[in-house]
């Protein structure tokens, strides 16, 4: 199974709920939304589980 990194789409409202949930510190505040470092992401989905606007998606689900 190949794991793909999550990314945060344009739905992000910069609430910050995702950042402390990441077990590998792959999430940080970007200019207009939070961003996920693809090299660090382990595709665990912890960020997606807490996001109130469903912004984190794995790369295969991005529109």
N, CA and C atoms as a LAMMPS dump frame, in Angstrom:
ITEM: TIMESTEP
0
ITEM: NUMBER OF ATOMS
189
ITEM: BOX BOUNDS ff ff ff
-5.0000000000000000e+02 5.0000000000000000e+02
-5.0000000000000000e+02 5.0000000000000000e+02
-5.0000000000000000e+02 5.0000000000000000e+02
ITEM: ATOMS id mol type element x y z
1 1 1 N 0.839 -1.178 0
2 1 2 C 0 0 0
3 1 3 C 0.887 1.247 0
4 2 1 N 0.583 2.168 -0.884
5 2 2 C 1.328 3.42 -0.964
6 2 3 C 0.539 4.494 -0.229
7 3 1 N 1.172 5.156 0.714
8 3 2 C 0.53 6.238 1.44
9 3 3 C 0.784 7.545 0.72
10 4 1 N -0.259 8.344 0.586
11 4 2 C -0.102 9.663 -0.008
12 4 3 C -0.319 10.707 1.065
13 5 1 N 0.415 11.776 0.973
14 5 2 C 0.328 12.842 1.962
15 5 3 C -1.007 13.556 1.866
16 6 1 N -1.436 14.08 2.984
17 6 2 C -2.609 14.944 3.001
18 6 3 C -2.194 16.348 2.588
19 7 1 N -3.13 17.08 2.018
20 7 2 C -2.936 18.497 1.756
21 7 3 C -4.166 19.223 2.295
22 8 1 N -4.05 20.506 2.519
23 8 2 C -5.164 21.292 3.028
24 8 3 C -5.678 22.163 1.891
25 9 1 N -6.951 21.99 1.564
26 9 2 C -7.517 22.706 0.423
27 9 3 C -7.996 24.107 0.813
28 10 1 N -8.586 24.793 -0.128
29 10 2 C -9.026 26.164 0.056
30 10 3 C -10.167 26.355 1.042
31 11 1 N -10.742 25.273 1.531
32 11 2 C -11.798 25.386 2.545
33 11 3 C -11.248 25.824 3.897
34 12 1 N -9.946 25.757 4.074
35 12 2 C -9.313 26.059 5.371
36 12 3 C -9.709 27.462 5.859
37 13 1 N -10.134 27.526 7.134
38 13 2 C -10.513 28.809 7.742
39 13 3 C -9.474 29.271 8.766
40 14 1 N -8.323 28.632 8.761
41 14 2 C -7.209 28.984 9.656
42 14 3 C -7.592 28.944 11.134
43 15 1 N -8.403 27.972 11.516
44 15 2 C -8.812 27.862 12.917
45 15 3 C -7.716 27.263 13.787
46 16 1 N -6.802 26.493 13.171
47 16 2 C -5.691 25.915 13.906
48 16 3 C -5.992 24.601 14.606
49 17 1 N -7.169 24.047 14.412
50 17 2 C -7.527 22.793 15.079
51 17 3 C -6.617 21.639 14.666
52 18 1 N -6.157 21.644 13.446
53 18 2 C -5.366 20.534 12.914
54 18 3 C -3.93 20.489 13.432
55 19 1 N -3.328 21.637 13.584
56 19 2 C -1.889 21.692 13.884
57 19 3 C -1.487 20.897 15.12
58 20 1 N -2.147 21.069 16.263
59 20 2 C -1.706 20.318 17.448
60 20 3 C -2.023 18.822 17.387
61 21 1 N -2.87 18.417 16.457
62 21 2 C -3.244 17.004 16.342
63 21 3 C -2.237 16.176 15.549
64 22 1 N -1.383 16.827 14.791
65 22 2 C -0.429 16.111 13.942
66 22 3 C 0.678 15.495 14.804
67 23 1 N 0.811 14.166 14.771
68 23 2 C 1.807 13.507 15.614
69 23 3 C 3.253 13.695 15.148
70 24 1 N 3.437 14.2 13.924
71 24 2 C 4.79 14.374 13.396
72 24 3 C 5.108 15.832 13.089
73 25 1 N 4.296 16.754 13.599
74 25 2 C 4.514 18.196 13.412
75 25 3 C 4.692 18.588 11.947
76 26 1 N 3.847 18.022 11.079
77 26 2 C 3.934 18.312 9.649
78 26 3 C 3.079 19.509 9.242
79 27 1 N 2.282 20.065 10.16
80 27 2 C 1.353 21.143 9.817
81 27 3 C 1.839 22.464 10.394
82 28 1 N 1.781 23.489 9.558
83 28 2 C 2.153 24.834 10.013
84 28 3 C 1.261 25.867 9.331
85 29 1 N 1.231 27.061 9.914
86 29 2 C 0.413 28.137 9.346
87 29 3 C 1.077 28.673 8.095
88 30 1 N 0.319 28.696 7.021
89 30 2 C 0.797 29.28 5.78
90 30 3 C 0.247 30.685 5.637
91 31 1 N 0.45 31.265 4.47
92 31 2 C 0.026 32.638 4.239
93 31 3 C -1.495 32.802 4.292
94 32 1 N -2.218 31.89 3.626
95 32 2 C -3.674 32.015 3.61
96 32 3 C -4.41 30.794 4.146
97 33 1 N -3.675 29.76 4.515
98 33 2 C -4.248 28.541 5.094
99 33 3 C -3.134 27.753 5.758
100 34 1 N -3.497 26.763 6.532
101 34 2 C -2.478 25.873 7.092
102 34 3 C -1.954 24.99 5.967
103 35 1 N -0.722 24.553 6.097
104 35 2 C -0.109 23.711 5.076
105 35 3 C 0.497 22.475 5.732
106 36 1 N 0.587 21.421 4.945
107 36 2 C 1.157 20.164 5.418
108 36 3 C 2.432 19.881 4.644
109 37 1 N 3.5 19.625 5.367
110 37 2 C 4.774 19.249 4.752
111 37 3 C 4.645 17.802 4.275
112 38 1 N 4.615 17.62 2.968
113 38 2 C 4.414 16.293 2.382
114 38 3 C 5.526 15.309 2.753
115 39 1 N 6.711 15.824 2.999
116 39 2 C 7.821 14.945 3.351
117 39 3 C 7.683 14.385 4.762
118 40 1 N 6.942 15.069 5.619
119 40 2 C 6.761 14.623 7.001
120 40 3 C 5.443 13.886 7.225
121 41 1 N 4.442 14.17 6.416
122 41 2 C 3.101 13.605 6.597
123 41 3 C 3.14 12.08 6.536
124 42 1 N 2.483 11.436 7.521
125 42 2 C 2.417 9.979 7.559
126 42 3 C 1.025 9.463 7.193
127 43 1 N 0.174 10.345 6.686
128 43 2 C -1.166 9.983 6.209
129 43 3 C -2.032 9.34 7.281
130 44 1 N -1.908 9.819 8.515
131 44 2 C -2.677 9.221 9.611
132 44 3 C -4.115 9.721 9.666
133 45 1 N -4.383 10.918 9.111
134 45 2 C -5.734 11.458 9.095
135 45 3 C -6.162 12.174 10.359
136 46 1 N -5.251 12.357 11.309
137 46 2 C -5.603 13.042 12.553
138 46 3 C -6.084 14.458 12.283
139 47 1 N -5.487 15.129 11.323
140 47 2 C -5.891 16.497 10.973
141 47 3 C -7.299 16.508 10.399
142 48 1 N -7.595 15.573 9.531
143 48 2 C -8.91 15.502 8.897
144 48 3 C -10.003 15.212 9.916
145 49 1 N -9.677 14.443 10.923
146 49 2 C -10.669 14.063 11.935
147 49 3 C -11.155 15.242 12.766
148 50 1 N -10.332 16.273 12.922
149 50 2 C -10.712 17.403 13.77
150 50 3 C -11.09 18.656 12.996
151 51 1 N -10.925 18.657 11.699
152 51 2 C -11.184 19.866 10.902
153 51 3 C -12.686 20.126 10.789
154 52 1 N -13.134 21.337 11.199
155 52 2 C -14.563 21.636 11.131
156 52 3 C -15.089 21.903 9.715
157 53 1 N -14.188 22.112 8.756
158 53 2 C -14.625 22.41 7.385
159 53 3 C -14.133 21.383 6.369
160 54 1 N -13.615 20.265 6.847
161 54 2 C -13.191 19.171 5.971
162 54 3 C -12.133 19.61 4.955
163 55 1 N -11.176 20.423 5.399
164 55 2 C -10.145 20.931 4.488
165 55 3 C -9.013 19.943 4.202
166 56 1 N -8.519 19.185 5.193
167 56 2 C -7.453 18.228 4.857
168 56 3 C -7.999 17.044 4.057
169 57 1 N -7.353 16.766 2.962
170 57 2 C -7.724 15.644 2.095
171 57 3 C -6.455 14.923 1.691
172 58 1 N -6.566 13.613 1.47
173 58 2 C -5.368 12.989 0.917
174 58 3 C -5.269 13.417 -0.541
175 59 1 N -4.099 13.369 -1.085
176 59 2 C -3.851 13.922 -2.423
177 59 3 C -4.75 13.318 -3.49
178 60 1 N -5.208 12.103 -3.293
179 60 2 C -6.066 11.449 -4.269
180 60 3 C -7.495 11.991 -4.244
181 61 1 N -7.872 12.707 -3.166
182 61 2 C -9.24 13.214 -3.03
183 61 3 C -9.382 14.692 -3.372
184 62 1 N -8.313 15.355 -3.721
185 62 2 C -8.347 16.793 -3.953
186 62 3 C -9.017 17.098 -5.285
187 63 1 N -9.896 18.107 -5.266
188 63 2 C -10.602 18.518 -6.493
189 63 3 C -9.645 19.213 -7.425
